[in-house]
């Protein structure tokens, strides 16, 4: 693995900090307001966020060898990320159940 320059490390750290702090602020501000949270997330995750995330990911990946070793079908990055547990998107039924439960908790007088 190649080493990061100070500028690259700061770029990655700045993006992760913006992401973590932004999500924390959204979660805190809209903790009990799911619809507002959903709209705030849509507002916050504009295309530039995804572009910046892709740039940071590419920078990180560039530090690893992308050459296949003899007899192997995965490069260094693919091996490291082979067992990453991606976020699972809910099925329509799971989402409807989740939404109903959250709305139930948000109603005045409901016990939570």
C-alpha positions in Angstrom: 0.0 0.0 0.0 1.2 3.5 -0.9 1.3 6.2 1.8 -1.0 9.2 1.8 0.3 12.7 1.5 -0.8 15.1 4.2 -3.1 16.8 1.8 -4.8 13.5 0.8 -5.2 12.5 4.5 -6.7 15.9 5.3 -9.1 15.7 2.3 -10.4 12.3 3.5 -10.6 13.4 7.1 -12.5 16.6 6.1 -15.0 14.7 4.0 -15.6 12.1 6.8 -16.0 14.9 9.4 -18.5 16.7 7.3 -20.5 13.5 6.8 -20.4 12.4 10.4 -21.1 15.9 11.9 -23.8 16.5 9.2 -25.6 13.3 9.9 -25.4 13.9 13.7 -26.9 17.3 13.3 -29.7 16.1 11.1 -30.4 13.2 13.6 -30.4 15.6 16.6 -32.5 18.3 15.0 -35.1 16.0 13.5 -35.1 13.1 16.0 -38.8 13.1 16.4 -39.8 14.5 13.0 -39.4 11.8 10.4 -40.9 13.6 7.5 -38.7 16.6 8.1 -35.7 14.4 8.5 -36.4 12.7 5.2 -36.6 16.1 3.4 -33.5 17.4 5.2 -31.6 14.3 4.1 -32.8 14.8 0.5 -31.7 18.4 0.7 -28.3 17.6 2.2 -27.4 14.8 0.0 -27.2 16.8 -3.2 -25.1 15.4 -6.1 -22.0 17.2 -4.9 -21.9 15.1 -1.8 -21.8 11.9 -3.9 -19.2 13.4 -6.2 -17.0 14.2 -3.2 -17.5 10.8 -1.7 -16.5 9.2 -5.0 -13.4 11.3 -5.2 -12.3 10.4 -1.7 -13.1 6.7 -2.4 -11.0 6.8 -5.6 -8.1 8.5 -3.7 -8.2 5.8 -1.0 -8.4 3.0 -3.6 -5.5 4.4 -5.5 -3.2 3.6 -2.6 -3.7 -0.1 -3.2 -2.3 -2.3 -6.0 -4.9 -3.0 -8.6 -2.9 -5.6 -10.3 -4.1 -9.2 -10.1 -1.6 -11.7 -8.7 -1.1 -14.9 -10.6 -4.0 -17.2 -10.1 -6.1 -14.7 -8.3 -9.3 -13.0 -9.5 -9.4 -10.1 -7.1 -7.1 -7.1 -6.6 -6.0 -5.8 -3.2 -9.0 -3.5 -2.7 -11.5 -6.2 -3.8 -10.0 -8.6 -1.2 -10.1 -6.1 1.6 -13.7 -5.1 0.8 -15.0 -8.6 0.0 -16.9 -8.9 3.3 -18.2 -5.4 3.6 -21.8 -5.5 4.9 -23.6 -2.9 2.7 -26.7 -1.2 3.9 -29.7 -3.2 3.0 -32.5 -1.3 1.4 -35.8 -2.2 2.9 -38.5 -4.0 0.9 -41.7 -2.1 0.4 -43.4 -4.1 3.1 -40.5 -3.5 5.6 -40.6 0.2 4.9 -44.4 0.4 5.3 -44.1 -1.4 8.7 -41.3 0.8 9.8 -43.2 4.0 8.8 -46.3 2.8 10.6 -44.4 2.1 13.8 -42.6 5.4 13.7 -45.8 7.3 13.0 -47.4 5.5 15.9 -44.6 6.6 18.2 -44.9 10.2 17.1 -48.6 10.6 17.8 -49.4 12.7 20.9 -50.3 10.6 23.8 -48.6 7.5 22.5 -46.4 5.7 25.0 -42.7 5.6 24.1 
